Amino acid sequence: MTDTTKIADMTGNPAPLGLLGFGMTTILLNFHNAGFYPLDSMILAMGIFYGGLAQVIAGIMEWRKGNTFATTAFTSYGMFWLTLVAMILLPKTDLGVVAPGAETAKALYLFMWGVFTLVLFKATLNISRALQVVFATLTILFFLLAAGDAMGSETITRIAGWEGILCGATAMYAGLAQVVNETAGKVQWPLGIVKKKSH
């Protein structure tokens, strides 16, 4: 008989970091999309550091915990923020890089992120109601932004801005609820965890 040693995972839950990095940055960008203020350094800084790097770090931490869904989601959306900032800043350099055409390249970029998010939404049907709302509203957001760019419609982009504020708020709730519930040792902010069916 061989002895087996089990190592207990004593690391913290990285999901709130990822959800809050995503949620807060999404809200602030979509205040811009809704027409409240121009695209400025505040949004770009949030996109690089909190929406970008913090989510990538959370994704790597989720990989350590063996969570494929969260690893894929957080790392991908962290890179989304970094690529978005790069698309804005690279054309302003002396490298001769052309900005993506809103009606073509940028619209397709947003559409592809919408397709990716739609598939992840399907995966959330096995996780929690809170994440279902986050990913459903995010899917709608990407498709609205893609349509707004493709059609050159400021109205659609404004609607997307308001919808994006809602999306970011749901992600903030999902992240903060995990912190509140863990520190309280009980469910105070419900997440609607999906119960696994026993076979």
Secondary structure, DSSP 8 states (H G I E B T S, - for coil): --------------HHHHHHHHHHHHHHHHHHHTTSS---HHHHHHHHIIIIIIHHHHHHHHHHTT-HHHHHHHHHHHHHHHHHHHHHHGGGSTT------IIIIIHHHHHHHHHHHHHHHHHHTTTBHHHHHHHHHHHHHHHHHHHHHHHT-HHHHHHHHHHHHHHHHHHHHHHHHHHHHHHHTS-SS---B------
